Amino acid sequence: MTDREREGYVGGWLSWGALDQCNGLRCACSNRDDAMPIGGSGLGAESATLAELINDLGGLVTVGDRVHNKSAAQIGGHSVQAGQIHGDVHFHHVLEEKLVPRQLPVAARHFVNRAVEQDALTTLLGGATSNGFVLISTVDGVAGVGKSTLAVHWAHRMRDRFPDGELYVNLRGFDSVAEPVESTDALGSFLIALGVPTERMPQGLEARAGLFRSLVHGKQMLVLLDNARTAEQVRPLLPGSPSCLVLVTSRNRLHELVVREGATRVSLDVLTADEAELMLASYLGDQRVAAEQEAVRDLIRHCAGLPLALGIAAARAVENPDFPLTEVVSQLQDERDRLDALDAGGETGLRSVFSWSYRSLTPEAARLFRLLGLPTGPDIGLRAAADLAGRSQRETRALLAELSQASLLDQHEPGRYRFHDLLRAYAAERAATDEAAPDRDAAIRRLLDHYLRTSHSIDRFLVGHSRKFALVLPPSEVVGSTFDDEDRMLDWWDDEYANLTACIGQAHRRGFRTHAWSLAFTMFYFFRLRGYLAEWIRNFEMALEAVRELGDRRAEAQLLHGLAVAYFEAKQHEKVVYYGGLARELFEQADDRYDAAMSLLIGSESSSRLDRHDVALEMAQRGLELQVGVGDPNGRGYGHGCLGVAYMGLREYEKACSHFNDALTLYREVGEVYGESYILNELGELHLASGEPSTAVIMHREALRIRREIGYRRGEGLSFRGLGNALFAAGDREQGRANWEQALTIFEELGDAEADSVRQELDLC
């Protein structure tokens, strides 16, 4: 670890005068924006001594050049022995060693030296200056010309020039089946590589882009953006530091990056005849190429000098070393209807080249190849692929290995597979041609069943006690995946998140409406836990459209209520009242008192946030009455929690405290830890408002502990903010501010509106 890595100021420069206590100051901020309805140990808010502060920081203390300690006493442990001290004292936090991201894909073995283009890139890197401009180069050309191969090969040669690592993403700009990668998602993968935990991931594009620029600032890194579609897709992924180099590959000529960002453009052409021959020789050997010169020339001509087409053709020839090359050439000639575009270097002709590998597969592997072209998610796991194919995992694993060996599929991590974008398009076309429509629909349905049944089992295990609506799954022989602990369940949701949301859209488009809305419904808790508010709202709106087409009023009510909760998290309380009211009407029509009460209660919470405290109190009382009649402890806990919030708004603190304590008891009875953490946070606000900041500190710390355990990131931010308020009111200004800064970091990562109010608090203190 370098000295620079070890040194990180904690709160800037700390002078001796800054340690003075600022007694008598309190913070009146007590905004409460938790999402749902509340244990506990904790520490008081006593002010720390300097030695205790150093110990808490767990770091190093160094002194500036002007600091002198005239005492001869020895310094030991986490303490400062001071006689007469002059100057500033600096606190440095000891950072953990970070893994340097090295994300470059494996360099192609059969690479033909592109000397001119590589020299252009090296010249660009050699001209790096400190003029404040980020170095950018774009490599463009037709499909299959070897843009990615060139970029990766050159990057491997230059990686010693980037001691802080390389970041790589395939932006899938020209995938004919799946949508291009959103800049937000690409930034998410970069932030994970840079050490940002999934549960702390910002959600908005601007928040992710800002954090990314901050993390790479001043670092010598290469950012390789592969297969970009537009400049707009690229711009949010650009670092702001001139010490970084960005390399972009695209089929399009990204003039906007040249004009606006000053990018250097490298246009990649097809291989010359000599270069193509060298490439074939690297596969087949000089002797075989020299012996069949006419066939080699024909092969190069039919492949139009495209490296991808030449590589696949050569691999086919390698598989059959006893066959003359004229046999490969004859296969190209037999596919004249698909070779017209190949002569011009287009994409269509590549289908004929892909067909060679496809036709060499066993019938079982060829069928799996076709079916894998049907899903629209970014990748697929072994179990999902097995259900898609209707085969056992053992059989499917062997078939996936066959596809990988034929270079038709990439196992990018253990047990997970993905296509190259052109191969995905080809697989989808083969499915449309070689697979009957009923068989395609059956395969998609099996995959949807896999995701739905797995997600449903996780949802019921984690939050079944709070969701009384019985989801009726479509009949299926697919059982999905099962897990034996909560961490693995949440990991599955995290790993499959992009595939799950893609499946919701695909199910809706293909007419599997029950699967579409049911899958969205099972992800309610996950959307909420991770704070994926935009995706939550978008998918629930799509699901709502599906159930209305089905005419399923009970399902419609559930989705309306889910939207109300989502808008509560998003602080759009008028929409909460609107959607909650629609849901309540449908619940009442179905005589569903439990869920009718839940809709009343979410409306009560939003009414409190809108300062309609009398309305909030009335709705909470009605909701609790219904829940008492139902007899469900979780529902009663929510009712008491909402009454507590309403009485807080009316400043009737004793009544509020009584209801919060009742809610806490009920939530603990049923193991509702999410609700428990909510009530604990509310109790912290209540004790602070009642002039008991030390007790408030205890409540907020316990809420924070629970929220960290369950991965409720936004809740962590709210607890940090409340804890900061309580510590500040108790006289510990320094720790109070530190907690506000923690809250601000979280809210900024999430793109949450709470960030603005926390900034104001920090500016005023």
Secondary structure by P-SEA (a helix, b strand, c coil): cccccccccccccccccccccccccccccccccccccccbbbbccccccaaaaaaaacbbbbbccccccccccccccccccccccccbbbbbbbcccccccccccccccccccaaaaaaaaaaaaaacccccccbbbbbbbcccccaaaaaaaaaaaaccccccbbbbbcccccccccccccaaaaaaaaaaaaccccccccccaaaaaaaaaaaacccbbbbbbccccccccccccccccccbbbbbbccccccccccccbbbbbbbbcccaaaaaaaaaaaccaaaaaacaaaaaaaaaaacccaaaaaaaaaaaaacccccaaaaaaaaaaaccccccccccccccaaaaaaaaaaaccaaaaaaaaaaaccccccccaaaaaaaacccaaaaaaaaaaaaaaccccccccccccccaaaaaaaaaaaaccccaaaaaaaaaaaaaaaaaaaaaaaaaaccccccbbbbcccccccccccccaaaaaaaaaaaaaaaaaaaaaaaaacaaaaaaaaaaaaaaaaaaacaaaaaaaaaaaaaaaaaaaccaaaaaaaaaaaaaaaaaacaaaaaaaaaaaaaaaaaaacaaaaaaaaaaaaaaaaaaacaaaaaaaaaaaaaaaaaaaccaaaaaaaaaaaaaaaaaacaaaaaaaaaaaaaaaaaaacaaaaaaaaaaaaaaaaaaaccaaaaaaaaaaaaaaaaaacaaaaaaaaaaaaaaaaaaacaaaaaaaaaaaaaaaaaaacccaaaaaaaaaaac
